[in-house]
Amino acid sequence: MELRFDREKNRQERLAFVRRHALWVREVPNEVWSREQADLIDAFFENAQNFALSRSDYLRMHRARRGRPEPVHG
């Protein structure tokens, strides 16, 4: 079974999501969406404390996956 990634379908889904969200932001009072956005960002920061990788480990893994060399410090 071969799984194929349909880039155009993915692009259309992302655009539809952005349009829905933009419409929601325009229709909902600023206080509501602003509070929800703050709650989401707070949840990201809280969850980051539980992440098993350090920032440097994550960046090293990300660079390796993309085939980029480690930066030279010093």
C-alpha contacts under 8 A as a table, 3 or more apart, distances in Angstrom:
res1	aa1	res2	aa2	distance
6	D	9	K	5.40
6	D	10	N	6.20
7	R	10	N	5.06
7	R	11	R	6.02
8	E	11	R	4.94
8	E	12	Q	6.13
9	K	12	Q	5.12
9	K	13	E	6.17
10	N	13	E	5.11
10	N	14	R	6.21
11	R	14	R	5.16
11	R	15	L	6.19
12	Q	15	L	5.09
12	Q	16	A	6.08
13	E	16	A	5.09
13	E	17	F	6.19
14	R	17	F	5.07
14	R	18	V	6.23
15	L	18	V	5.09
15	L	19	R	6.14
16	A	19	R	5.11
16	A	20	R	6.14
17	F	20	R	5.15
17	F	21	H	6.10
18	V	21	H	5.11
18	V	22	A	6.01
19	R	22	A	5.09
19	R	23	L	6.13
20	R	23	L	5.16
20	R	24	W	6.18
21	H	24	W	4.98
21	H	25	V	6.14
22	A	25	V	5.07
22	A	26	R	6.24
23	L	26	R	5.15
23	L	27	E	6.22
24	W	27	E	5.14
24	W	28	V	5.93
25	V	28	V	5.46
25	V	29	P	7.70
25	V	30	N	7.62
25	V	33	W	6.45
26	R	29	P	7.77
28	V	32	V	6.59
28	V	33	W	6.60
29	P	32	V	5.50
29	P	33	W	6.76
30	N	33	W	5.55
30	N	34	S	5.73
31	E	34	S	5.24
31	E	35	R	6.03
32	V	35	R	5.36
32	V	36	E	6.29
33	W	36	E	4.99
33	W	37	Q	5.98
34	S	37	Q	5.13
34	S	38	A	6.20
35	R	38	A	5.05
35	R	39	D	6.16
36	E	39	D	5.01
36	E	40	L	6.21
37	Q	40	L	5.10
37	Q	41	I	6.26
38	A	41	I	5.16
38	A	42	D	6.05
39	D	42	D	5.06
39	D	43	A	6.12
40	L	43	A	5.05
40	L	44	F	6.33
41	I	44	F	5.03
41	I	45	F	6.39
42	D	45	F	5.17
42	D	46	E	6.13
43	A	46	E	4.99
43	A	47	N	5.96
44	F	47	N	5.14
44	F	48	A	6.08
45	F	48	A	5.06
45	F	49	Q	6.89
46	E	49	Q	5.61
46	E	50	N	7.49
47	N	50	N	5.34
47	N	51	F	6.73
48	A	51	F	5.10
51	F	54	S	7.58
53	L	56	S	7.98
53	L	57	D	5.74
53	L	58	Y	5.92
54	S	57	D	5.10
54	S	58	Y	6.15
55	R	58	Y	5.17
55	R	59	L	6.21
56	S	59	L	5.12
56	S	60	R	6.07
57	D	60	R	5.11
57	D	61	M	6.15
58	Y	61	M	5.11
58	Y	62	H	6.05
59	L	62	H	4.95
59	L	63	R	6.05
60	R	63	R	5.23
60	R	64	A	6.16
60	R	70	E	7.02
61	M	64	A	5.15
61	M	65	R	6.20
62	H	65	R	5.19
62	H	66	R	6.41
63	R	66	R	5.16
63	R	67	G	6.08
63	R	68	R	5.00
63	R	69	P	6.80
63	R	70	E	7.16
64	A	67	G	4.94
64	A	68	R	5.83
64	A	69	P	7.07
65	R	68	R	7.69
